[in-house]
Amino acid sequence: MTSRQLRTSKGPSGVSRRVSVGVGALLTAMLLALVPLPPGADRAEAAETGSGTNAAAADSAKTLTGKKGPHDDFSGLKVTVHQTKNLRAQGVDVTWEGPAVPTADGYRNFLQIMQCWGDDQAGPDREQCEFGGNNAGTHWMSTRTLPKDKDPLEKEYTDGGDDNPFVPFQPLQGDPTDSPADATYFSKNDTNAQPWLRTRTDGTGEAVFEVKSAIEAPYLGCGDIGSTAGAGKPRNCWLVVVPRGEHDPDGTVNVGDGMHTSPLSQSNWDQRLVFPLEFGAVGNTCPADKAERRVIGSELLTDAITSWQATLCAGADARFTFSQAAEDYARRLIGKPTSTSPGMGITVAPIEEAAGVVYAPVAVSALTVGFFWEDAEAGQVRDLKLSARLLAKLVTGSYPYDIRQIGFEYPVPDHLKGNALSIIVDPEFIKLNPYFDRPTQAQLGPGGILLQAGNSDVNSLLWRYLQSNAEARDFLRGKPDPWGMKVNPFYQALGLGTDAPLDFPKADTTETHITLTDGGGVDRTVAYGQLEKSPYSNDMHDGALRVRRGATGATFSATLDQSNPQGIKLVPSDSNPGTRQAYGVVDAASASRYELDIAALPNADGVYVKPTTDSMLKAVARMPDSAVKGVKAPSPATAKSGAYPLTAVAYAMAPVDQPAAARQDYARLIRYAAGDGQTQGLAPGELPPGYAPMPKGLRDRALSAADQLVRGKVADPAATPPADGGAVGGASDGGSVSGGAGGAGDAAGAGSGGAAGAGGTAGGEGAGTPEAAASPGAGAAGTSGPGSKSGLASGGLTPGEVLGIVRWVLLGVLVVGGVAALAGPVLLRLSARRAAATAAGGPGVT
C-alpha cells in the first residue's frame, strides 16, 4: 500500500424600424455564419499530453543554442526542453535540430543529457550531475572516468595513480562516490542519464528525459522544501545537455570507433547547454495539526488527488491523506466500516449491497498499453497497433520468449511449441505493424509485458475487454489463431474466456536452470521462471517508470556470487541505450506523466483508437449503469463510434453514517473534484494529463452526492441528476451522446460480446441511443512504425471549435433577435392578447 499526503418607442415609424432591424439582423447572422474561419483557427493549441508537448508545458519551454568549440562547431545546434516548470517525477520532451550531421556509426555526432543539482545561479558543477554507469558506446563516453592525456584543458582531475582519474559524484547530502563504479546513489538500471541520443539524417532528434524529484533522488533534492535557503520554497535543479561531434578533446577522430571521452571531461563540459528546472514542492506542505480525513482506494485517482493537495489544504481546518490500495479492499472498509476505517473510498465498481453510501464521480481516465521502443533502424518506434487477441497472448504468457530466454541450450517448452517465439515475429503483429516485416529484424523484442502485482478493478476491465472481442475470447478458450498459435495451456485452465479476475496471474510453472562453474571448478545452478522473466510491477506508476527506463526488472541472467549461499544469483538484464524495449499495462495518467507512447486498441467497432479526451468521453457517454443505479460501469462491448474501450470512471464513495464535520469535509473534496479540480493543466490543483474533464452530467451527479453527504441522507437514485455524461465537452463532433441503459440491449458490435459491466449486468446499448459521430481521424490510430509521437490528447475545445461554436451561438442570437423584431409587429396586428414568452437553456460550453 502506498500512502500519499494530499496537497488530500411605438407607432408606425417604430414598427418600421423594428422590421428593418430584424431583417438586418437576419442578413448579418447569415453573413457571419458563411464567413470562413481565419486560417489556423481550427488548429489545436493544446497538443498531445500523453506523448509530446501540451499547451501548459509549452508555456515553460526553453530553447538554447550551442557554440563553436575548438574542434567541432555546435553554433547551429538548437535544443528545446519543452517543460521547465511545475515539474515532478515525470518525462520531459527534449528536441533538437541542426547542424544537419546525423549520428554516425561508431558513436559520433550525438547528445548526452543529465540531471544535476546546484545552488549557483550560473548552473551546476560537473560533480553535481547524475551521470555514469551506462553501457552505451565505447571506452569512457558513458562513464565518469577521464582518460589520461586526452584533454589538454583538463586541469583538475589529472592524477588517478595507476588508474585513470574520474569525476566523483557529490550528492546534496552525504559523501562523494569513491570510484567510477560506485553505485551508492544510482546504477546503470535506475539512472536517468542519457549518454547516447542519436540525431536523424535530417539533423533533428527527439527524446523523453526522465526527471527525478527528491522522492526518487534525494541525493539531487529537486523540489525539496526543507533543503534550501528560502524557507518553504522547492529546490530547483538543472538539465544539462552536452553535444558531441566527431573529435575527442585532443583533436582525435576515431572513425568506426567513436568517442573515447566522458562528457564530464573539461573540453566537452565547456560545450554544455544548461536549462533551469523548477519543481513543485516535495514534502509535507499541509500542517499536521489539522484534523485528518483519510481516503483510500484506486490508483486511477492518485495523480489527480495528489495534484489537488495544496488547494484542498489551503484555508481549511482538515487535511486529507490518501492511501493507494486495491478497490476490493476499499469496498470492504466502506461497506462494513469500523471505528478505524477511512471515511471515503475510491473505486471503479460500487458496493453492490450496501445502504447508506453515496457515490460521486471524481475522475475519468483509462487503462493503456504504454511502450518505449528503441530501434536500430528507426531510432525509436512511435506507433503500434495491438489487436485484442495479441493482448490476450501477452497477458497469458503464450509467447515462449516471455517464459524463458530462448537459445540452443534452452529450447521452446513443449507446451508452447508451434507458437510464435515472441510478439515481434508473430504474423498477426506484423500484419498490423508492417514496419517490422523486414529481413534485418534480428531481436525478439521486449519480452514479457509489465503487469501490476496487486488486485484492481481496472485489471478486471482488461479481462472483460478481451472477452468482449470474439477473436480474443475464442483464443482464451483454446481456439488457435489463423497461424496456429494457441493460448498457454496453464492459462486456458483458468477459464479466462469467461471469468474476469481482479489480478493478472503468472500461471506457467516452467523453470529454466542456469549453471556456471566457479573458480574452484564447482558447478553452481540457479533457476528462474515466468515471474523472473516477465516480472510484476509494484503498481501502474511503477510500471510506467520501468517502461520509460526500458528496464523491466527481469532477472534471467546469472552471475557467480560468493556472498550468496548458493554461490550464484540472478541479476537484472542490462538496459542499454539504443536497444531499450519495454511495454506495460498502465493507467493513462502514469503513461502521460512519463510520456510513454501508447498502443492503439480496437474498440467494439473494430476501429483502432487511442485514449484521447474525445475517445474517453465518448466511452463514458455509452456506459450503462452498474448494479447501483447512477454509477456507470466500464463497458468495452458498448465502446463504439470512436470510443476508447478501456475507459473508466473513478467514484468516491462515502458512508453517511459518520460525524457531520467529517461529512462536510469529504463533501468539500467532492465539490472541488467536480469543480476547479476538472481544470486541465500542470499547476498544483489542476487536473493532470491523462484525465478527461468530467462532462456536466457527471459533475452534477457529484455535486448532488456531496449535498446528500452533508445532509446525512442518501437520496432516491431516480431523483438525482442523470449520470449520462451530458454533452460530451471536447468531442470533435461537438455533439451530445446519451448514455446506454444497462440490461439486455444489443451489445454485439464488430467482434464483440456482451461482457458484464463492473459489478453489473451485461452492458448494452439502450434503445434509441444515438451514435456519436466520429470526426475525421478522431481517435483513429496512425500508420504502424516509427511515425509521429502519439498518446493522450489534451482536453477542452480547440480555438477553432470555440470560434465555431461562438459563430453559431451568435447566429442563433441574431436569428432570435431578428425573428423577435419581425414577429412583434405581426403579433400586434394579429391580436391584442397578452402572451408569455418562455426560454429553454441548453448546456453551456465549459
C-alpha positions, -999 to 999 in steps of 0.1 A, spaced: 0 0 0 13 34 -9 3 63 14 4 98 0 -3 131 18 -28 152 -1 -18 185 -12 -58 154 1 -408 538 -288 -442 527 -306 -460 539 -336 -457 533 -373 -421 546 -375 -411 523 -346 -426 493 -363 -407 501 -395 -375 504 -376 -381 471 -359 -388 453 -392 -357 469 -407 -336 459 -377 -350 423 -378 -342 419 -415 -308 434 -410 -300 411 -381 -310 380 -401 -289 391 -430 -259 398 -407 -263 365 -390 -263 346 -422 -233 365 -435 -213 358 -403 -222 321 -405 -209 319 -440 -177 338 -435 -148 313 -433 -128 310 -402 -94 327 -402 -65 305 -413 -53 283 -384 -83 290 -362 -91 253 -362 -56 243 -351 -55 229 -316 -31 249 -294 -33 222 -267 -13 194 -283 -9 159 -271 -5 153 -234 3 116 -233 33 119 -256 46 152 -266 43 188 -257 10 202 -243 0 238 -241 7 242 -204 41 227 -207 49 248 -238 44 279 -216 77 270 -199 96 256 -229 131 269 -232 155 268 -262 192 272 -261 218 274 -289 252 257 -290 285 273 -297 316 267 -317 342 246 -300 380 240 -306 373 212 -330 335 209 -336 311 237 -344 278 235 -325 267 271 -332 239 257 -355 225 234 -328 192 244 -311 180 223 -282 145 228 -267 133 214 -233 96 216 -236 87 219 -199 109 235 -173 83 245 -146 58 227 -124 79 196 -127 75 164 -107 89 129 -113 79 127 -150 91 125 -186 101 158 -203 103 161 -241 136 173 -254 140 181 -291 169 194 -312 178 205 -347 210 212 -366 237 210 -375 225 186 -401 250 159 -393 234 126 -385 247 103 -358 273 81 -374 283 45 -368 310 44 -341 293 68 -317 298 102 -333 275 133 -335 251 127 -307 238 144 -275 243 134 -238 218 146 -212 219 145 -174 201 160 -144 220 180 -118 216 198 -85 234 230 -76 227 264 -60 249 285 -82 227 307 -105 252 300 -133 244 263 -132 258 232 -117 293 218 -113 300 186 -131 304 168 -97 267 176 -91 254 157 -121 239 122 -122 259 105 -149 279 73 -154 273 36 -152 255 31 -186 268 5 -210 265 28 -241 292 35 -265 329 27 -263 357 33 -239 347 61 -214 320 80 -232 292 69 -208 313 70 -176 328 95 -151 363 83 -160 387 108 -177 414 90 -197 449 105 -191 463 130 -215 432 131 -237 420 166 -228 445 195 -228 421 217 -209 416 193 -180 435 207 -150 415 194 -120 412 156 -125 445 145 -139 460 121 -113 444 87 -108 475 69 -97 478 37 -117 443 42 -129 426 69 -150 412 98 -129 375 102 -125 350 130 -116 333 119 -83 296 125 -79 289 148 -49 253 143 -36 233 171 -20 240 154 13 265 127 20 299 115 9 310 116 -27 315 85 -47 349 68 -44 351 52 -78 336 53 -113 317 21 -105 303 33 -71 265 27 -73 257 41 -39 233 67 -54 224 54 -89 233 25 -111 230 15 -147 194 4 -145 180 32 -125 200 63 -137 181 88 -158 213 99 -176 211 96 -214 246 90 -227 238 85 -264 209 102 -282 211 100 -319 205 127 -345 184 117 -375 195 122 -411 176 155 -414 196 169 -385 168 166 -359 163 145 -329 139 138 -300 140 121 -267 120 119 -235 141 126 -204 130 113 -171 134 139 -144 135 129 -108 121 147 -77 136 145 -42 114 114 -36 131 93 -63 165 110 -60 171 125 -25 208 130 -35 196 156 -60 168 171 -38 148 186 -66 116 201 -52 126 195 -16 112 223 6 135 216 35 169 219 20 170 254 5 179 288 20 144 301 12 120 286 37 93 265 21 105 271 -14 111 240 -36 147 234 -45 153 239 -82 176 218 -103 192 217 -138 191 197 -170 225 197 -188 230 188 -225 265 181 -238 267 179 -276 293 156 -290 308 159 -325 335 138 -342 365 149 -322 377 140 -288 393 169 -268 428 162 -282 415 165 -318 414 128 -325 387 115 -349 381 78 -342 364 67 -374 345 35 -368 352 36 -331 337 69 -319 341 89 -287 367 78 -262 360 105 -235 334 114 -210 311 145 -213 325 154 -179 359 160 -193 366 198 -192 367 204 -230 334 185 -235 318 201 -204 327 236 -217 302 230 -246 273 223 -223 238 238 -225 222 244 -191 184 245 -185 170 255 -152 143 232 -139 116 244 -114 99 216 -94 67 215 -74 70 212 -37 80 178 -23 74 171 13 47 178 39 31 211 28 -1 207 49 2 213 87 0 180 106 -21 196 134 -52 198 111 -79 171 115 -71 141 93 -96 128 68 -85 95 53 -92 85 18 -83 50 4 -85 33 -29 -79 32 -66 -47 43 -83 -68 57 -110 -72 88 -89 -36 91 -75 -22 116 -99 -53 138 -97 -58 138 -59 -20 144 -54 -23 175 -77 -52 188 -57 -33 185 -25 -22 221 -19 -56 236 -28 -75 212 -6 -53 221 23 -53 259 19 -78 277 42 -93 245 56 -94 230 90 -88 195 78 -62 177 58 -67 147 35 -44 117 34 -47 93 6 -37 56 7 -35 39 -26 -50 4 -23 -69 -23 -41 -105 -13 -48 -119 -45 -33 -102 -37 -1 -116 -1 -1 -151 -16 -7 -148 -38 23 -137 -9 45 -165 14 34 -192 -13 31 -186 -27 66 -168 2 84 -153 0 118 -141 28 141 -107 28 124 -120 28 88 -113 57 65 -143 79 57 -140 77 19 -130 51 -7 -122 55 -43 -133 26 -67 -145 19 -102 -171 -7 -93 -195 1 -64 -205 -19 -34 -235 -39 -47 -253 -45 -14 -246 -15 9 -271 10 21 -262 45 33 -234 51 9 -232 80 -16 -213 77 -49 -197 107 -65 -178 105 -98 -145 123 -94 -123 114 -125 -124 100 -160 -93 81 -171 -84 49 -188 -61 18 -189 -35 18 -216 -6 -2 -231 23 22 -228 56 15 -245 91 27 -251 107 10 -281 142 19 -294 150 5 -328 183 2 -346 170 15 -379 142 39 -369 158 52 -337 125 48 -319 92 33 -328 63 57 -320 32 38 -332 20 3 -325 -13 -14 -330 -23 -43 -308 -54 -64 -316 -73 -78 -286 -60 -112 -294 -24 -100 -294 -31 -85 -260 -46 -118 -249 -14 -136 -260 7 -112 -239 -12 -114 -207 -14 -152 -208 24 -159 -213 17 -175 -247 49 -165 -263 79 -188 -254 102 -157 -252 80 -144 -223 87 -175 -203 124 -181 -209 154 -168 -229 153 -190 -260 185 -205 -273 202 -237 -283 206 -248 -247 171 -235 -237 146 -247 -263 109 -238 -265 90 -255 -238 69 -284 -251 36 -269 -242 44 -238 -263 58 -255 -294 43 -242 -326 37 -207 -311 55 -176 -325 86 -172 -304 77 -136 -295 53 -109 -305 77 -93 -328 78 -124 -351 40 -131 -347 24 -129 -382 -6 -112 -366 16 -84 -351 35 -80 -384 2 -77 -403 -9 -48 -381 26 -33 -379 42 -39 -413 73 -18 -404 86 -49 -386 83 -71 -417 120 -67 -427 149 -90 -431 171 -70 -407 148 -78 -378 170 -97 -355 158 -92 -319 129 -109 -304 115 -77 -289 108 -65 -254 99 -98 -238 70 -100 -213 46 -72 -208 47 -55 -174 15 -61 -153 9 -48 -119 10 -72 -90 -20 -61 -70 -57 -65 -74 -76 -38 -92 -109 -31 -109 -91 -20 -140 -74 -54 -142 -108 -69 -144 -117 -43 -170 -89 -56 -192 -102 -92 -190 -137 -80 -198 -123 -62 -228 -107 -93 -241 -139 -113 -235 -159 -86 -254 -138 -93 -286 -148 -126 -303 -112 -134 -315 -96 -128 -282 -124 -146 -263 -120 -177 -285 -82 -176 -281 -86 -176 -243 -109 -206 -246 -84 -226 -266 -91 -218 -303 -59 -213 -323 -53 -181 -343 -52 -184 -381 -14 -191 -379 -18 -220 -354 -8 -202 -322 -26 -214 -291 -31 -200 -256 -7 -212 -230 -25 -242 -215 -17 -232 -180 -39 -202 -186 -67 -220 -205 -74 -239 -174 -82 -207 -155 -114 -200 -175 -103 -165 -185 -126 -166 -215 -155 -162 -190 -141 -151 -157 -127 -116 -152 -104 -117 -121 -91 -86 -104 -55 -98 -109 -30 -109 -136 -19 -145 -127 15 -158 -135 4 -194 -141 32 -210 -161 53 -232 -139 82 -237 -164 117 -234 -148 149 -226 -166 181 -237 -149 214 -218 -154 247 -235 -144 280 -216 -140 313 -231 -129 331 -211 -102 369 -206 -98 372 -239 -78 356 -259 -106 323 -263 -88 291 -261 -108 266 -235 -94 230 -237 -105 201 -212 -102 166 -213 -117 142 -187 -130 106 -189 -142 79 -168 -157 78 -145 -126 115 -136 -132 114 -135 -170 82 -114 -170 81 -97 -136 53 -77 -120 55 -40 -113 45 -28 -79 17 -7 -93 9 11 -126 30 41 -118 60 19 -111 53 0 -143 52 33 -164 85 43 -148 101 10 -156 89 12 -192 103 47 -195 137 35 -184 135 4 -207 143 -17 -176 115 -40 -166 134 -57 -137 136 -90 -155 162 -113 -139 171 -142 -162 209 -137 -163 231 -152 -136 264 -143 -120 286 -160 -95 284 -145 -60 304 -159 -31 282 -140 -6 252 -160 -17 248 -194 -1 243 -210 -35 273 -192 -49 252 -179 -77 224 -154 -82 200 -139 -107 207 -103 -118 187 -78 -138 193 -78 -175 211 -48 -189 192 -17 -201 215 -5 -229 207 29 -246 199 23 -282 183 -11 -277 158 -5 -249 124 -20 -254 96 -23 -229 58 -21 -226 33 -24 -198 -4 -21 -189 -6 12 -171 -31 39 -163 -34 68 -187 -22 93 -161 11 74 -155 16 69 -192 12 107 -197 34 115 -168 63 96 -183 54 105 -219 51 69 -230 39 62 -265 6 44 -264 -6 15 -285 -39 17 -304 -65 -9 -295 -96 -19 -314 -130 -8 -299 -163 -26 -304 -165 -14 -340 -131 -29 -347 -116 6 -352 -82 12 -336 -83 41 -312 -62 57 -285 -72 73 -252 -79 109 -261 -102 132 -243 -126 128 -272 -125 90 -272 -127 87 -234 -158 109 -232 -175 90 -260 -169 59 -240 -184 75 -208 -214 86 -228 -221 50 -238 -215 34 -205 -245 16 -189 -253 18 -152 -237 -8 -129 -257 -28 -103 -260 5 -84 -282 29 -103 -264 61 -114 -229 46 -111 -215 40 -145 -199 7 -154 -169 5 -178 -183 -13 -209 -159 -23 -237 -187 -40 -255 -205 -7 -260 -174 14 -268 -183 23 -304 -182 53 -327 -147 65 -317 -149 54 -281 -119 41 -263 -127 7 -248 -106 7 -216 -121 40 -202 -132 40 -166 -148 65 -141 -134 67 -106 -160 71 -79 -157 85 -44 -179 65 -20 -186 77 15 -210 64 42 -235 89 55 -232 74 90 -202 94 102 -198 127 121 -212 159 105 -178 176 105 -163 147 86 -191 146 61 -187 183 54 -150 179 48 -155 149 24 -182 168 6 -157 197 1 -133 172 -15 -161 160 -39 -171 196 -48 -136 205 -56 -131 174 -77 -163 182 -96 -154 219 -100 -120 235 -102 -103 201 -100 -115 194 -135 -95 223 -150 -67 207 -170 -32 218 -165 1 212 -149 -1 236 -119 -10 224 -84 -47 220 -80 -54 213 -117 -63 180 -135 -31 164 -148 -26 150 -182 -41 115 -186 -76 125 -174 -106 137 -194 -126 165 -177 -158 151 -165 -189 161 -186 -217 181 -170 -238 151 -162 -211 135 -141 -203 168 -124 -239 173 -115 -241 138 -101 -210 145 -79 -224 178 -66 -257 160 -57 -238 133 -39 -219 160 -19 -252 176 -9 -266 142 2 -234 136 23 -237 169 41 -274 161 49 -265 126 60 -292 110 39 -289 91 6 -315 103 -20 -336 81 -42 -314 75 -73 -343 83 -95 -344 118 -80 -307 126 -86 -293 141 -118 -288 117 -146 -252 104 -150 -253 100 -187 -223 123 -191 -244 152 -206 -228 170 -235 -195 155 -245 -173 185 -240 -143 184 -262 -157 158 -286 -147 168 -321 -183 165 -334 -194 188 -306 -225 166 -302 -242 151 -272 -244 114 -267 -268 97 -244 -256 70 -220 -267 35 -228 -291 19 -204 -280 -12 -186 -296 -45 -193 -302 -66 -224 -296 -42 -252 -277 -54 -282 -240 -54 -272 -227 -72 -302 -205 -48 -321 -180 -59 -346 -163 -89 -329 -178 -81 -295 -198 -100 -269 -220 -90 -241 -195 -89 -212 -207 -78 -179 -200 -44 -166 -182 -38 -134 -204 -52 -107 -233 -52 -130 -251 -69 -159 -240 -72 -194 -236 -38 -210 -257 -30 -240 -269 0 -260 -301 14 -247 -329 16 -271 -326 47 -292 -291 55 -280 -277 77 -308 -244 70 -323 -217 96 -316 -204 107 -350 -167 104 -350 -148 133 -365 -123 125 -394 -94 108 -377 -108 112 -342 -93 85 -321 -80 65 -351 -45 52 -350 -19 63 -374 1 40 -396 23 15 -379 60 21 -374 83 49 -363 58 77 -370 50 109 -351 45 107 -314 11 97 -302 -7 94 -269 -33 112 -249 -47 143 -265 -53 172 -242 -88 182 -232 -111 211 -238 -121 227 -271 -97 238 -297 -96 275 -306 -113 266 -339 -141 247 -321 -146 275 -297 -147 301 -325 -171 278 -345 -194 275 -315 -193 312 -309 -202 318 -346 -233 295 -344 -243 308 -309 -241 344 -324 -261 332 -354 -287 318 -331 -288 350 -310 -291 372 -341 -317 350 -357 -338 350 -325 -334 388 -323 -344 392 -359 -374 369 -356 -385 387 -325 -381 421 -342 -402 408 -371 -427 389 -350 -435 418 -327 -454 440 -353 -470 409 -367 -483 398 -334 -495 433 -326 -515 434 -358 -530 399 -352 -541 402 -316 -540 424 -285 -539 395 -262 -511 392 -238 -485 365 -244 -460 349 -221 -426 341 -235 -405 311 -223 -369 301 -230 -351 269 -226 -313 269 -219 -290 242 -232 -257 230 -218 -230 256 -219 -195 253 -232 -170 247 -205 
